[in-house]
Amino acid sequence: MINPEPSRSFYAQASVVHVEVDTAEGAPGNGVLRVAVRDDGAGGAEFTGGTGLVGLKDRVEALGGTIVVESARGKGTALRAMLPITASSSNPSRVIPADERAA
């Protein structure tokens, strides 16, 4: 599981949190899961200092993904992660495209 455990400090002083999740096609049989989270909180989040972002970064990278955090103090925080989706994945869970779910 990639999601960090919810904590009261995760959205420090935020009144609004936006979450976007989608997929993009890659090479045949492969794709990318894209996750974006942004808030209007206090900002200042970074991958150091015991914020929990280090563990999240480790998990994303262990799956071959990338993660970026932009978080200027007083400007909120934006987090973007991209994770590969492969047809040959040994992970039993997979993202099911909307057209397959409708069938």
C-alpha positions in Angstrom: 0.0 0.0 0.0 1.3 3.4 -0.9 -1.0 5.7 1.1 0.5 7.2 4.2 -1.5 6.7 7.4 -3.7 9.7 8.0 -2.4 12.1 10.6 -3.6 15.4 11.9 -0.4 17.1 10.8 -0.6 15.7 7.2 -2.8 18.7 6.1 -1.3 21.2 8.5 -3.7 24.1 8.7 -5.4 23.3 5.4 -9.0 24.2 4.8 -9.1 22.6 1.3 -7.4 19.4 -0.1 -7.6 18.4 -3.7 -6.8 14.8 -4.8 -6.6 13.7 -8.4 -5.9 10.1 -9.6 -5.7 9.0 -13.2 -3.9 6.6 -15.5 -2.0 7.2 -18.7 -1.1 4.8 -21.5 2.5 3.8 -22.0 4.1 1.1 -24.1 1.6 -1.7 -25.0 0.6 -3.4 -21.8 2.1 -0.7 -19.6 0.9 2.5 -18.2 1.3 5.0 -15.4 -0.8 5.7 -12.3 -0.7 9.4 -11.5 -1.6 10.8 -8.1 -1.7 14.5 -7.2 -2.6 15.9 -3.8 -2.5 19.7 -3.0 -3.7 21.7 -0.2 -3.9 25.4 1.0 -2.1 24.7 4.3 1.0 26.1 5.9 3.4 24.5 3.5 7.0 23.8 4.4 6.7 20.0 3.9 9.9 18.2 2.9 11.4 14.7 2.7 13.3 15.2 5.9 12.5 16.1 9.5 10.3 13.1 10.4 7.2 14.3 8.4 6.4 10.8 7.1 7.2 11.8 3.5 10.5 9.8 3.6 8.6 6.6 4.1 6.1 7.5 1.4 9.0 8.3 -1.0 10.7 5.0 -0.2 7.5 3.1 -1.0 6.9 4.9 -4.2 10.5 4.4 -5.4 10.5 0.7 -4.3 7.7 0.3 -6.9 9.7 2.0 -9.6 7.8 5.3 -9.3 8.7 8.9 -8.7 7.4 11.5 -6.2 7.8 15.3 -6.1 6.8 17.7 -3.3 6.5 21.5 -3.8 5.8 23.2 -0.5 6.8 26.8 0.0 6.1 28.1 3.5 2.7 29.8 3.6 1.8 28.6 0.1 0.4 25.1 0.8 1.7 21.8 -0.4 1.5 19.9 -3.8 2.6 16.3 -4.0 2.7 14.4 -7.3 3.5 10.7 -7.7 3.8 8.5 -10.7 3.8 4.7 -10.5 4.3 2.3 -13.3 1.5 -0.1 -14.2 2.8 -3.2 -16.0 1.0 -6.1 -17.5 3.7 -8.5 -16.1 3.4 -7.1 -12.6 3.8 -9.7 -9.9 1.5 -7.5 -7.7 -1.9 -9.2 -7.6 -3.7 -5.9 -7.4 -4.0 -3.8 -10.6 -5.8 -0.8 -11.8 -8.8 -1.7 -13.9 -9.6 0.8 -16.7 -13.1 2.3 -16.7 -14.1 0.5 -19.9 -13.2 -2.9 -18.4 -15.2 -2.1 -15.2 -18.3 -1.3 -17.3 -18.2 -4.6 -19.1 
